[in-house]
Amino acid sequence: MKKRKKILVVGSSNIDFVLNVPEMPRKGETLLCRSFANVPGGKGANQACACGKLGGDCTFLSVLGRDSLGQLLYKSLENAGVDLSRIGYSDTQPSGMAMITVNSAGENSIVVVPGANDCCDEAYFRRNQDVIQSAGILLTQLEIPHDGVFSLISEMKKLGKTTILNPAPAPESIPDSLFQYIDWITPNETELSSITKLPTDTVEQVEFAAKQLIQKGVGNVLVTIGSKGALLCRESGCVHYPTQKMTAVDTTAAGDTFNGALAGLVAITAGCDVVDPFGAAIIGIVAGVLCIFSVEFFDNVAKIDDPVGAVSVHCMNGAWGTIAVGLFATEGGLFYGGGFAKLGIQLLGIVSVAAWVLATMFIIFTVIKKTIGLRVSEKEEIDGLDYHEHGLTSAYAGFAINDPTYAELDVNENTDLGEDDITKASPEKISAAVKVVKDAPLPAGLDSGMHKVSIIVQLAKFETLKKALNDIGVTGMTVTQVMGCGLQKGSGERYRGAEVDATLLPKVKVEVVVSKIPVDKIIDTATKALYTGHIGDGKIFVYNVAKVVKVRTGEQDYAALQDVE
């Protein structure tokens, strides 16, 4: 049997603090975070974990701080089966951290605090020469001091080892002399552009840039290009591996499935230490079924507003879990020969809690009703207290009918144009996806040279459009959330236990007024940013503008626009 090569991963370890926000914060802006999580991360640690979980003989060289974050990082790597015998520690620096902001479109911005990662340097590598020389494969990145990384790559290659460089974060440059020592380099298209100083917007441009690295001595260039898949280039040629399009077959009951699993966790809580695997399985099955029927009852029969199924999951299955102890407890349970004694105690507990809650809440609600009032206005009831009391569209994003942030458009059989790459799409397909409507041209004497461009865009594409317009010099714009529908015909949903016919879909309307920037350039830029290959990608309207006045200065027409284009 061929002996496996030892894998040496050298790189960063961070704790990622992930904040989910509606949109990226602007300068001086304060946003409310939808959710927050801290998870072990860092490019080096992530790659070492992947190697370990896939069964690789992996040793990780990294430096942690002597703090709680370092302990958390160490534990996560240990659980993945990574050899941590040579992990270093800094007495002066904290463990690395990364602040990651993720908006509703899935885009992110990352700020990295290197901390102890800066101590992962040449001196640290010299102390671990025996491990370096015994490894057969080196995998490293650029979140640690670059000089040490570059020196280690050349050293490993001279020893006859396989070297793999993930050039992230994107460096300003890599010494040309280093490329001959790299067997594999794995950038994304942005990192490839940074290294080669070449555009990488299309697959063809990516291929051209990758070939430049091959000419400099790199053995293999593997570029990840997002939704377009990956491109592998070597001296013999390049191969494009496109991604497979995935379409959701049926999302019916996805929420029910989630709640069913949660209900099982609630139900097993009371008896987790007194039941055997068979009893636990029965408790979980019953909890899942009970949750579904309970949700339907409270929505459709009792007409109780419980949009997240809290009563069904926690109250009903909490009660079931309590009863289940009296039935399935291996010592004293009814089904295990213990009689009705334990079951009676559990039932008494449920009745006692219910009586206490009913009496207490009756008193509290009566006092509130007689003093400040128990009910809010009808408008507040419909809108939801999350909005009026907390300024949130919904505390449970996706449940509010007036919350368009998470709206997804269903593509029907009439909307798919059969080509999602605008560089390959015909003018007819582009025109069908992003329609353009223009005013009739004015006579030369009446044409002010100013035009308003109004763009209707899907929510998920707004940030892409904004960046594209900014890149061509458009900085002033008016943005409005609107509702509308075309061939997609909207969608239906249940809201607060009732059927709602939602025929209007949430969109964003972006309006700009331009003079020195050609209108055709605006249209071309917006079309490229919005195109996905489906009818409903957007519409562009172009209007002639007769006059513009800047209120603050009194400037008119062309002069009034110069600070906003």
C-alpha positions as CSV (number, residue, x, y, z in Angstrom):
1,M,0.0,0.0,0.0
2,K,1.4,3.4,-1.0
3,K,2.2,5.6,2.0
4,R,0.2,8.8,2.2
5,K,2.2,12.1,2.0
6,K,2.0,14.2,5.1
7,I,0.3,17.5,4.6
8,L,1.7,20.7,6.3
9,V,-0.8,23.5,6.5
10,V,0.8,26.9,7.4
11,G,-1.4,29.9,8.0
12,S,-3.7,32.0,10.1
13,S,-6.2,31.2,12.9
14,N,-8.9,33.6,13.6
15,I,-12.2,33.8,15.5
16,D,-14.8,35.2,13.0
17,F,-17.4,37.5,14.4
18,V,-20.2,37.4,11.9
19,L,-22.8,40.1,11.8
20,N,-25.8,39.8,9.5
21,V,-27.2,43.3,8.5
22,P,-29.8,44.5,6.1
23,E,-27.2,46.4,4.1
24,M,-23.6,47.5,4.3
25,P,-23.2,50.4,6.7
26,R,-22.2,53.7,5.2
27,K,-19.8,56.2,6.8
28,G,-21.2,57.4,10.1
29,E,-24.2,55.1,9.9
30,T,-25.5,52.9,12.8
31,L,-27.3,49.7,11.8
32,L,-29.2,47.1,13.9
33,C,-27.7,43.7,13.4
34,R,-30.2,40.9,12.6
35,S,-28.0,38.1,14.1
36,F,-24.5,37.6,15.4
37,A,-22.3,34.6,15.7
38,N,-18.6,33.9,16.6
39,V,-17.1,30.9,14.9
40,P,-13.6,29.5,14.5
41,G,-12.0,30.6,11.2
42,G,-9.0,32.0,9.5
43,K,-7.9,30.7,6.1
44,G,-5.2,28.5,7.5
45,A,-7.4,27.0,10.2
46,N,-10.2,26.4,7.7
47,Q,-8.0,24.6,5.3
48,A,-6.4,22.5,8.1
49,C,-9.9,21.5,9.3
50,A,-10.9,20.5,5.8
51,C,-7.8,18.3,5.4
52,G,-8.3,16.7,8.8
53,K,-12.0,16.0,8.3
54,L,-11.2,14.4,4.9
55,G,-8.9,12.0,6.5
56,G,-5.6,13.7,5.6
57,D,-2.4,13.3,7.7
58,C,-2.3,17.0,8.5
59,T,-0.1,19.1,10.7
60,F,-0.9,22.7,11.3
61,L,1.6,25.5,12.0
62,S,0.0,28.6,13.4
63,V,0.3,30.9,16.4
64,L,-2.5,31.6,18.9
65,G,-2.9,34.0,21.7
66,R,-3.0,32.7,25.3
67,D,-6.7,33.6,25.7
68,S,-10.2,32.1,25.5
69,L,-10.3,32.6,21.7
70,G,-7.1,30.6,21.3
71,Q,-8.6,27.8,23.4
72,L,-11.8,27.8,21.2
73,L,-9.6,27.7,18.0
74,Y,-7.5,24.9,19.4
75,K,-10.5,22.8,20.4
76,S,-12.2,23.1,16.9
77,L,-9.0,22.1,15.2
78,E,-8.5,19.2,17.6
79,N,-12.0,17.9,16.9
80,A,-11.2,17.9,13.2
81,G,-8.3,15.5,13.6
82,V,-5.5,18.0,13.0
83,D,-2.0,17.4,14.5
84,L,-1.5,20.5,16.8
85,S,1.7,19.4,18.4
86,R,3.6,22.3,17.0
87,I,1.1,25.1,17.5
88,G,2.8,28.3,18.7
89,Y,1.6,30.7,21.4
90,S,2.2,34.5,21.8
91,D,2.5,36.0,25.3
92,T,2.0,39.5,24.0
93,Q,-0.5,39.3,21.2
94,P,-4.2,38.1,21.3
95,S,-5.5,35.5,19.0
96,G,-6.5,36.7,15.5
97,M,-10.0,38.0,14.9
98,A,-12.0,38.9,11.8
99,M,-15.1,41.1,11.8
100,I,-17.4,39.9,8.9
101,T,-20.4,41.9,7.9
102,V,-22.9,40.1,5.7
103,N,-25.8,41.9,4.0
104,S,-29.1,40.5,2.8
105,A,-27.7,39.8,-0.7
106,G,-25.1,37.5,0.8
107,E,-22.2,40.0,0.1
108,N,-19.7,40.5,2.8
109,S,-17.0,42.8,4.0
110,I,-14.2,41.6,6.2
111,V,-11.8,43.4,8.6
112,V,-9.0,41.2,9.9
113,V,-7.1,41.8,13.2
114,P,-4.0,39.7,12.7
115,G,-2.9,39.6,16.4
116,A,-0.8,36.4,17.1
117,N,-0.8,35.6,13.4
118,D,1.9,38.2,12.9
119,C,4.1,35.9,15.0
120,C,3.8,33.1,12.5
121,D,7.1,34.1,10.9
122,E,10.5,32.8,9.7
123,A,11.8,32.5,13.3
124,Y,8.8,30.3,14.2
125,F,9.4,28.2,11.0
126,R,13.1,27.7,12.0
127,R,12.0,26.2,15.3
128,N,9.9,23.6,13.4
129,Q,12.4,22.5,10.7
130,D,11.9,18.8,11.5
131,V,8.2,19.0,10.8
132,I,8.7,21.0,7.6
133,Q,11.3,18.6,6.2
134,S,9.1,15.5,7.0
135,A,6.0,16.8,5.2
136,G,5.3,15.9,1.5
137,I,2.8,18.7,0.7
138,L,2.8,22.4,1.8
139,L,-0.5,24.4,1.7
140,T,-0.3,28.0,2.7
141,Q,-2.0,31.4,2.3
142,L,-1.2,35.1,2.9
143,E,-2.9,36.1,6.2
144,I,0.5,35.7,7.9
145,P,3.8,37.7,7.2
146,H,4.5,37.3,3.5
147,D,8.3,37.1,3.8
148,G,8.0,33.9,5.8
149,V,5.5,32.4,3.4
150,F,7.6,33.1,0.4
151,S,10.8,31.7,2.0
152,L,9.0,28.6,3.1
153,I,7.6,27.9,-0.4
154,S,11.0,28.1,-2.0
155,E,12.6,26.0,0.7
156,M,9.9,23.2,0.4
157,K,10.2,23.1,-3.4
158,K,14.0,22.8,-3.2
159,L,13.4,19.8,-0.9
160,G,11.3,18.2,-3.6
161,K,8.0,18.8,-1.9
162,T,4.6,19.8,-3.5
163,T,3.8,23.4,-2.9
164,I,0.3,24.9,-2.9
165,L,-0.4,28.7,-2.5
166,N,-3.8,30.2,-1.9
167,P,-3.0,33.9,-2.6
168,A,-5.6,35.3,-0.2
169,P,-6.0,38.0,0.8
170,A,-5.1,39.3,-2.6
171,P,-1.5,40.6,-2.5
172,E,-0.3,43.7,-4.3
173,S,2.4,41.6,-5.8
174,I,4.3,38.3,-5.7
175,P,8.0,38.3,-6.6
176,D,8.4,36.9,-10.1
177,S,11.3,34.7,-8.8
178,L,8.8,32.9,-6.5
179,F,6.5,31.5,-9.2
180,Q,8.9,28.8,-10.3
181,Y,8.6,27.3,-6.8
182,I,4.8,27.1,-6.8
183,D,3.3,23.8,-8.0
184,W,-0.3,24.9,-7.5
185,I,-1.7,28.4,-7.1
186,T,-5.5,28.7,-6.3
187,P,-6.7,32.3,-6.6
188,N,-10.2,33.5,-7.3
189,E,-10.7,35.9,-10.2
190,T,-10.2,39.0,-8.0
191,E,-7.0,37.7,-6.5
192,L,-5.8,36.7,-10.0
193,S,-6.4,40.2,-11.3
194,S,-4.5,41.7,-8.4
195,I,-1.5,39.4,-9.0
196,T,-1.3,39.8,-12.8
197,K,-2.7,43.4,-13.1
198,L,-5.0,42.1,-15.8
199,P,-8.9,42.2,-16.1
200,T,-10.7,39.0,-15.1
201,D,-14.3,39.8,-15.8
202,T,-14.9,37.0,-18.3
203,V,-13.8,33.4,-18.5
204,E,-11.6,34.3,-21.5
205,Q,-9.9,37.1,-19.5
206,V,-9.3,34.7,-16.6
207,E,-7.7,32.2,-19.0
208,F,-5.4,34.8,-20.5
209,A,-4.3,36.0,-17.0
210,A,-3.8,32.4,-15.8
211,K,-1.5,31.7,-18.8
212,Q,0.7,34.6,-17.7
213,L,1.4,32.8,-14.4
214,I,2.1,29.5,-16.3
215,Q,4.7,31.4,-18.4
216,K,6.3,32.7,-15.2
217,G,6.9,29.1,-14.0
218,V,3.8,28.1,-12.0
219,G,3.0,24.4,-12.5
220,N,-0.8,24.6,-12.3
221,V,-3.2,27.5,-11.9
222,L,-6.7,26.7,-10.5
223,V,-9.0,29.7,-10.5
224,T,-12.3,29.7,-8.8
225,I,-14.8,32.0,-10.7
226,G,-17.9,32.0,-8.6
227,S,-21.1,31.0,-10.4
228,K,-19.0,30.4,-13.5
229,G,-17.3,27.4,-11.9
230,A,-13.5,26.9,-12.0
231,L,-10.7,27.1,-14.6
232,L,-7.6,24.8,-14.5
233,C,-4.6,25.9,-16.6
234,R,-1.3,24.2,-17.0
235,E,1.4,24.2,-19.7
236,S,-0.6,21.7,-21.9
237,G,-3.7,23.9,-21.9
238,C,-6.7,25.2,-20.0
239,V,-10.0,23.4,-19.0
240,H,-13.1,25.3,-17.8
241,Y,-15.3,23.4,-15.3
242,P,-18.7,25.2,-15.2
243,T,-21.0,24.8,-12.2
244,Q,-24.2,22.9,-12.4
245,K,-27.3,24.9,-12.2
246,M,-29.4,23.9,-9.2
247,T,-33.1,24.4,-9.0
248,A,-35.2,23.9,-5.9
249,V,-37.7,21.1,-6.7
250,D,-40.1,21.9,-3.9
251,T,-39.6,24.0,-0.7
252,T,-43.0,23.0,0.7
253,A,-42.9,22.3,4.4
254,A,-39.3,23.4,4.7
255,G,-40.2,25.5,7.7
256,D,-42.3,22.7,9.1
257,T,-39.3,20.3,8.9
258,F,-37.2,22.8,10.8
259,N,-39.8,23.2,13.5
260,G,-40.3,19.5,13.7
261,A,-36.6,19.0,14.4
262,L,-36.7,21.8,17.0
263,A,-39.8,20.2,18.6
264,G,-38.0,16.9,19.0
265,L,-35.2,18.7,20.9
266,V,-37.7,20.4,23.2
267,A,-39.6,17.1,23.8
268,I,-36.5,15.1,24.7
269,T,-35.1,17.8,27.1
270,A,-37.1,16.6,30.2
271,G,-36.2,12.9,29.8
272,C,-32.8,13.0,28.1
273,D,-31.1,11.4,31.1
274,V,-33.7,8.8,32.0
275,V,-34.8,7.2,28.6
276,D,-33.1,4.7,26.3
277,P,-32.5,5.2,22.5
278,F,-35.8,3.4,21.7
279,G,-37.8,5.7,23.9
280,A,-35.9,8.8,22.6
281,A,-36.8,7.8,19.1
282,I,-40.5,7.4,19.9
283,I,-40.6,10.8,21.7
284,G,-39.0,12.5,18.7
285,I,-41.3,11.0,16.2
286,V,-44.4,11.9,18.2
287,A,-43.0,15.5,18.7
288,G,-42.6,16.0,15.0
289,V,-46.1,14.8,14.2
290,L,-47.6,16.8,17.1
291,C,-45.9,20.0,16.0
292,I,-47.4,19.8,12.5
293,F,-51.0,19.2,13.7
294,S,-50.6,21.8,16.5
295,V,-49.5,24.5,14.1
296,E,-52.4,23.8,11.8
297,F,-54.8,23.9,14.8
298,F,-53.6,27.3,16.2
299,D,-53.5,28.9,12.7
300,N,-56.7,27.6,11.2
301,V,-59.0,26.7,14.1
302,A,-58.0,28.7,17.1
303,K,-57.0,31.7,14.8
304,I,-54.0,32.5,17.1
305,D,-51.3,34.7,15.7
306,D,-48.2,32.6,16.1
307,P,-46.1,33.1,13.0
308,V,-43.1,31.1,14.2
309,G,-45.0,28.2,15.8
310,A,-43.7,29.0,19.3
311,V,-46.7,27.7,21.1
312,S,-46.6,24.4,19.1
313,V,-42.9,23.9,19.4
314,H,-42.3,24.9,23.0
315,C,-45.7,24.7,24.9
316,M,-47.2,21.6,23.3
317,N,-44.0,19.7,22.9
318,G,-42.7,20.8,26.3
319,A,-45.9,19.3,27.8
320,W,-45.4,16.1,25.7
321,G,-41.8,15.8,26.8
322,T,-42.9,16.0,30.4
323,I,-45.6,13.4,29.9
324,A,-43.1,11.2,28.0
325,V,-40.9,10.9,31.1
326,G,-43.7,9.1,32.9
327,L,-44.1,6.8,29.9
328,F,-40.6,6.0,28.8
329,A,-38.3,6.4,31.8
330,T,-36.3,3.2,32.2
331,E,-36.8,3.4,36.0
332,G,-40.5,4.0,36.9
333,G,-41.9,4.6,33.4
334,L,-45.3,3.2,32.6
335,F,-44.0,1.2,29.6
336,Y,-41.1,-0.1,31.6
337,G,-43.2,-1.7,34.4
338,G,-43.2,1.3,36.7
339,G,-47.0,1.7,36.9
340,F,-48.8,5.1,36.9
341,A,-47.0,6.7,39.8
342,K,-44.3,8.6,37.8
343,L,-46.8,9.4,35.0
344,G,-49.2,10.9,37.6
345,I,-46.4,13.1,39.0
346,Q,-45.6,14.4,35.5
347,L,-49.3,15.2,34.8
348,L,-49.6,17.0,38.1
349,G,-46.5,19.0,37.2
350,I,-48.1,20.1,33.9
351,V,-51.4,21.0,35.6
352,S,-49.6,23.0,38.3
353,V,-47.5,25.0,35.9
354,A,-50.6,25.7,33.7
355,A,-52.6,26.8,36.7
356,W,-49.8,29.1,38.0
357,V,-49.3,30.7,34.5
358,L,-53.0,31.2,34.0
359,A,-53.5,32.8,37.4
360,T,-50.4,35.0,37.3
361,M,-50.9,36.2,33.7
362,F,-54.6,36.9,34.3
363,I,-53.6,39.2,37.1
364,I,-50.8,40.9,35.1
365,F,-52.9,41.3,32.0
366,T,-55.8,42.7,34.0
367,V,-53.6,45.3,35.6
368,I,-52.1,46.3,32.2
369,K,-55.6,46.5,30.7
370,K,-56.9,48.8,33.4
371,T,-53.9,51.1,33.4
372,I,-52.0,51.6,30.1
373,G,-54.2,49.4,27.9
374,L,-53.6,45.9,26.6
375,R,-54.4,46.3,22.9
376,V,-52.6,48.3,20.4
377,S,-54.2,50.0,17.4
378,E,-55.5,47.9,14.5
379,K,-52.8,49.4,12.3
380,E,-50.1,48.3,14.7
381,E,-51.6,44.8,14.9
382,I,-51.4,44.4,11.2
383,D,-47.9,46.0,10.8
384,G,-46.6,44.1,13.8
385,L,-45.0,45.4,17.0
386,D,-41.5,44.7,15.8
387,Y,-41.8,47.7,13.5
388,H,-43.6,50.1,15.8
389,E,-41.8,49.3,19.1
390,H,-38.3,48.4,17.8
391,G,-38.0,49.9,14.4
392,L,-37.5,46.5,12.8
393,T,-39.4,45.4,9.7
394,S,-39.6,42.0,11.4
395,A,-37.8,40.3,14.3
396,Y,-38.4,37.1,12.3
397,A,-37.1,38.1,8.9
398,G,-39.2,36.5,6.2
399,F,-42.4,36.2,8.1
400,A,-43.7,39.7,7.7
401,I,-45.7,40.4,4.5
402,N,-44.4,43.9,4.3
403,D,-40.7,42.8,4.6
404,P,-39.3,42.6,1.1
405,T,-35.7,42.0,2.2
406,Y,-35.8,38.3,1.9
407,A,-38.3,38.0,-1.0
408,E,-37.4,35.5,-3.7
409,L,-38.9,35.5,-7.1
410,D,-40.1,32.3,-8.6
411,V,-39.1,31.8,-12.3
412,N,-42.0,30.4,-14.3
413,E,-41.9,28.6,-17.6
414,N,-42.4,31.9,-19.5
415,T,-39.4,33.8,-18.0
416,D,-36.3,31.6,-18.6
417,L,-34.4,32.8,-21.6
418,G,-31.9,29.9,-21.7
419,E,-28.7,31.9,-21.3
420,D,-27.4,33.4,-18.1
421,D,-24.1,34.7,-19.5
422,I,-24.6,38.2,-21.0
423,T,-21.4,37.8,-23.1
424,K,-23.1,34.9,-24.9
425,A,-26.6,36.1,-25.0
426,S,-28.1,37.5,-28.2
427,P,-29.3,41.2,-28.3
428,E,-32.9,39.8,-28.4
429,K,-32.4,37.9,-25.2
430,I,-30.7,40.9,-23.5
431,S,-33.6,43.1,-24.5
432,A,-36.2,40.6,-23.3
433,A,-34.5,40.4,-19.8
434,V,-33.7,44.1,-19.3
435,K,-36.2,46.2,-21.2
436,V,-35.2,49.7,-22.2
437,V,-37.9,52.4,-22.9
438,K,-36.8,55.9,-24.2
439,D,-38.5,59.2,-24.8
440,A,-38.7,60.3,-28.4
441,P,-35.6,62.4,-29.4
442,L,-36.2,66.1,-29.1
443,P,-35.2,68.7,-31.8
444,A,-31.6,69.9,-31.4
445,G,-32.8,73.3,-30.2
446,L,-35.0,71.9,-27.4
447,D,-32.6,69.1,-26.2
448,S,-31.1,70.2,-22.9
449,G,-28.5,67.4,-22.9
450,M,-29.8,66.2,-19.6
451,H,-31.6,62.9,-19.1
452,K,-33.2,61.0,-16.2
453,V,-32.6,57.3,-16.2
454,S,-35.0,55.3,-14.0
455,I,-34.0,51.6,-13.4
456,I,-36.3,49.0,-11.8
457,V,-34.1,46.3,-10.3
458,Q,-34.5,43.2,-8.2
459,L,-33.6,43.6,-4.5
460,A,-30.7,41.2,-4.7
461,K,-29.1,43.1,-7.6
462,F,-29.3,46.6,-6.1
463,E,-25.8,46.6,-4.6
464,T,-24.3,45.2,-7.8
465,L,-26.0,48.0,-9.8
466,K,-24.9,50.7,-7.4
467,K,-21.3,49.6,-7.5
468,A,-21.4,49.4,-11.4
469,L,-22.8,52.9,-11.6
470,N,-20.3,54.3,-9.1
471,D,-17.5,52.7,-11.2
472,I,-18.5,54.8,-14.2
473,G,-18.7,58.0,-12.3
474,V,-22.4,58.1,-11.2
475,T,-22.5,59.0,-7.5
476,G,-25.8,60.8,-7.2
477,M,-28.9,58.6,-7.2
478,T,-32.4,58.4,-5.7
479,V,-33.4,55.0,-4.4
480,T,-37.0,53.9,-3.7
481,Q,-38.5,50.6,-2.6
482,V,-41.5,49.8,-4.9
483,M,-43.9,47.0,-5.7
484,G,-44.9,45.7,-9.1
485,C,-45.3,42.6,-11.3
486,G,-45.0,41.6,-14.9
487,L,-44.9,38.1,-16.4
488,Q,-44.0,36.6,-13.0
489,K,-47.5,37.4,-11.8
490,G,-46.4,37.7,-8.1
491,S,-46.8,35.0,-5.6
492,G,-49.2,33.7,-2.8
493,E,-48.5,33.1,0.8
494,R,-50.0,32.6,4.2
495,Y,-49.8,35.4,6.7
496,R,-51.1,35.3,10.3
497,G,-53.1,32.1,9.6
498,A,-54.9,33.4,6.5
499,E,-54.3,33.1,2.7
500,V,-53.0,36.3,1.2
501,D,-52.9,37.0,-2.5
502,A,-49.6,38.8,-3.0
503,T,-49.6,39.7,-6.7
504,L,-47.0,42.5,-6.3
505,L,-43.3,41.8,-6.0
506,P,-40.8,44.0,-4.1
507,K,-38.4,45.9,-6.3
508,V,-36.0,48.8,-6.0
509,K,-36.3,51.9,-8.3
510,V,-33.0,53.7,-8.9
511,E,-33.2,57.1,-10.5
512,V,-30.2,59.2,-11.8
513,V,-30.0,62.4,-13.8
514,V,-27.0,62.7,-16.0
515,S,-25.5,65.2,-18.5
516,K,-21.8,64.5,-19.1
517,I,-22.1,60.8,-18.8
518,P,-23.6,59.3,-22.0
519,V,-27.0,57.7,-21.5
520,D,-26.0,54.7,-23.6
521,K,-23.2,54.1,-21.2
522,I,-25.6,54.1,-18.3
523,I,-27.9,51.7,-20.1
524,D,-25.0,49.3,-21.1
525,T,-23.6,49.3,-17.6
526,A,-27.0,48.7,-15.9
527,T,-27.9,45.9,-18.4
528,K,-24.6,44.1,-17.7
529,A,-25.1,44.4,-13.9
530,L,-28.7,43.2,-13.9
531,Y,-28.7,40.5,-16.5
532,T,-29.3,36.9,-15.2
533,G,-31.1,35.4,-18.2
534,H,-34.6,35.7,-17.0
535,I,-37.5,38.0,-17.9
536,G,-37.9,40.2,-14.9
537,D,-34.2,41.1,-14.5
538,G,-35.2,44.8,-14.7
539,K,-36.5,47.7,-16.8
540,I,-34.8,50.9,-17.8
541,F,-36.7,54.1,-18.6
542,V,-35.0,57.2,-20.1
543,Y,-36.6,60.6,-20.0
544,N,-35.6,64.0,-21.3
545,V,-35.1,66.6,-18.5
546,A,-36.0,70.2,-19.3
547,K,-34.5,71.9,-16.3
548,V,-32.5,71.2,-13.1
549,V,-32.2,73.7,-10.2
550,K,-29.9,73.3,-7.2
551,V,-31.8,74.9,-4.3
552,R,-28.7,75.6,-2.2
553,T,-26.8,77.6,-4.8
554,G,-29.3,78.5,-7.4
555,E,-27.2,76.8,-10.1
556,Q,-29.1,75.4,-13.0
557,D,-29.0,72.6,-15.6
558,Y,-25.5,71.3,-16.3
559,A,-23.9,73.2,-13.4
560,A,-26.4,71.9,-11.0
561,L,-25.4,68.3,-11.7
562,Q,-21.7,68.5,-11.5
563,D,-21.4,67.4,-7.8
564,V,-23.8,64.4,-8.1
565,E,-22.7,62.7,-11.2
